[in-house]
Structure formats: C-alpha cells, structure tokens
Amino acid sequence: MRKATTLVVPALMLTFGVASAADLTMSDEMYHHGNAMLRQSSFQQDNMFDGISLTELQRQQLRDLTQQVRNDRSHISINDLAQLHELIIADKFDQNAFQDQAEKIAQAEVLRQVEIARVRNQMYHLLTPQQQAVLNQKYQQRMHELRSATTGGRR
C-alpha cells in the first residue's frame, strides 16, 4: 500500500490542488515533474480510441459505458483533502496521521482506477478483432514514443 501511496498522492495533490490550497511554492523541477505526470496519465487515457474507426452503434455503446462510470464512480471526499491540508498546516506535523489519511485517499484512487480499467476492458471488447489490432498497434507506437521521450531517445 505504501508504494501505491507514493505514486498516487503526488498526482492527487496536483489534480485536486492541495499544493495550492496549502500555499506551497513549487520549484521549477517539481512543476515540470508534476506536469509530466499529468501529461503522461492524460496521454494514456485520453487517446485510447484515437485512430480507430467506430460504427455508430459502437460509439453509442462507448458513450453508455462512459456515462455509467460517471454516474457510478465514487469521488474522493473533499473532507479527506481538507484533512490533509489541516495536517500540513498544523503546528506540529503528525506523520502517522498524514500517512493514514494519504493511504485512505490512495485506496479510494486505486478503487477508482480499477473501475475505469473495468469499463475500458468492456470498451475494448466492443471492438472487432481488426479494431483491436489497430488499437494495439497505436498503443505500441505511443509506448515507444513515451519511452523515447523519457530516455531522451536512448534505449
């Protein structure tokens, strides 16, 4: 769980603006790293069906699944984020309380990601084998580009 917390909490802080709520000043390095994390997650999620020609029926089925996940998803509580903020600005920092709260938020994020993955799996299986092949080819291409970008073109 600590690994999940390590990966999820920084993204949550950027996503939900906890850093700005705590009036923290981010260094240029932190800012660029945070933007790269957001771009990377958006890159993977927003482009899943780019380059795939869908039938009108498939489009409708994908819209229905997307609407279902929007209606069913549990949101991370604003109160949980406010509690993190209170722990950050407290006179004495309580590491255990902060860690417990961060893990609670991370677990909610893990559950949300699992739900998104479940729906994406359903979406994937609405595609024909040919569309799946195109999707897999596009995915491999994006992964190659992402690897090249993160290694500076080195392998």
N, C-alpha and C positions, 0 to 999 in steps of 0.2 A: 504494500500500500504506500510505503514511503516513496517508492520510485514513481508511482502514479501522482502522488502529491508534488514531487519535484518537477514533473513535466506539466501538470495541469494548472497548478496555482499561478505560475507566472503568466500563462496565457489568460487565465481568468482575470487576473489583476489588470492586464492590458484590455481585455474585452469589456470588462464591466467598469473600468475607470477607477479602480480602487486606488491606484497610484496617484491620480489627480485628486481624488477625494481626500487623500492623506496629505495633500500639498507637497508631494515629493518632487524633487527636481531630478529628472533622469539625465544621465550623462549621454553624450552622443553615441557611445558604444551601446549602452542599454537601449536607447531609442531605436537604433538601426537593428539591433538584435531582435527587439520586440516586433518591429515592423516585418522583419524577415519571417518570424514565427507566424504572424498573422497572414502574410502573403502565402507562405507555404501551405497552411491549412486551407486557405481560400482557394489556392491553386488546385489542390486535390479535390475539394468538394464542389466548387462551382463549375468545373469543367468536365464532370463525369460523362455527360452525354454529348459534348461538343463533337461535331463531325459525324454524328450518327443520324441517318435519315429515318425519322419515325413516322409511322402511319398515324392518322388522326385518332384511331382507337387507342394506340399506344400512348399518344400524348395525353388523352383523357385519363387513361389508367394511371399514368405517372402523376398527373395533377391530383387525382383522387388520393393516391398514396401520400403525396406531399401534404395535402390538406389534412389527411388523417393524422400524420405525425405532428403537424402544427397544433391540432386540437388536443392530441393525447399527451404531448410532451410535458414533462414536469420542468418547471423553471427553477433555477437556483434562487433561493429566497433572498430578497433584498435585506431582510433582517440578518441573514448569515453574513452577507457582505458588510453590513453596518457593524456587526460584532467584530469582524476582522479589523475594521477601521478603529473601533474603540480599543482593541488590544494594541494596535500600533501606536496610538497616541496616549496610552496610559502612562502614568508617572513611572511605574516600574513594569518592565516588559516581562510578561509571563509566557515563556517559551512553550510550556506544555499546553496551556490554554490555546495559544495561537496554533500550535500543531494540530490539536484536536479539531479546532474549527476549520483549519485548512483541509484536513482529511475528510471532514464531513462534506465540505464543498466539492472536493475532488471526487468523492464517491458519487455525488449527485451528477457530476460531469461525466464520470465513467458510465453511469446508467443511461444518460442522455446519448452518449456516443454509441452505446450498444443498440439503443433504439433506432438511431439513424442508420447504423450498419444493417440492422434487420430490414428496414424499409428499402435501403439500397440493394440488398440482396433480392428482395421481391421485385424491384425495378429491373435489375439485371436479368432476372428470369422471365420478364415480359418480352425481352428481345429475342429475335430469331438467332439461330446459330451464326449467320453471316454478320448480323449486327454485333453480336458478342465478339466475334473475331476482330471487327473493326475497333470496337471499344478496347479490347485487349491490346491491339496494335498501338492505338493512341496512348494508352496508359504506359506501355513500354517506352514510347517516344518521350512522353513527359517525364518519366523517371530518369531516362538517360539525360535529358536536359537539366533536370534538377540536380542529378549527381555531378554533371559537368559544372554547373553553377556553384555548387558547394565546394568542389575541389579545385576550382579555378582552371578547369579543363584537364587536370591531371587525373590519372586513373590509378 
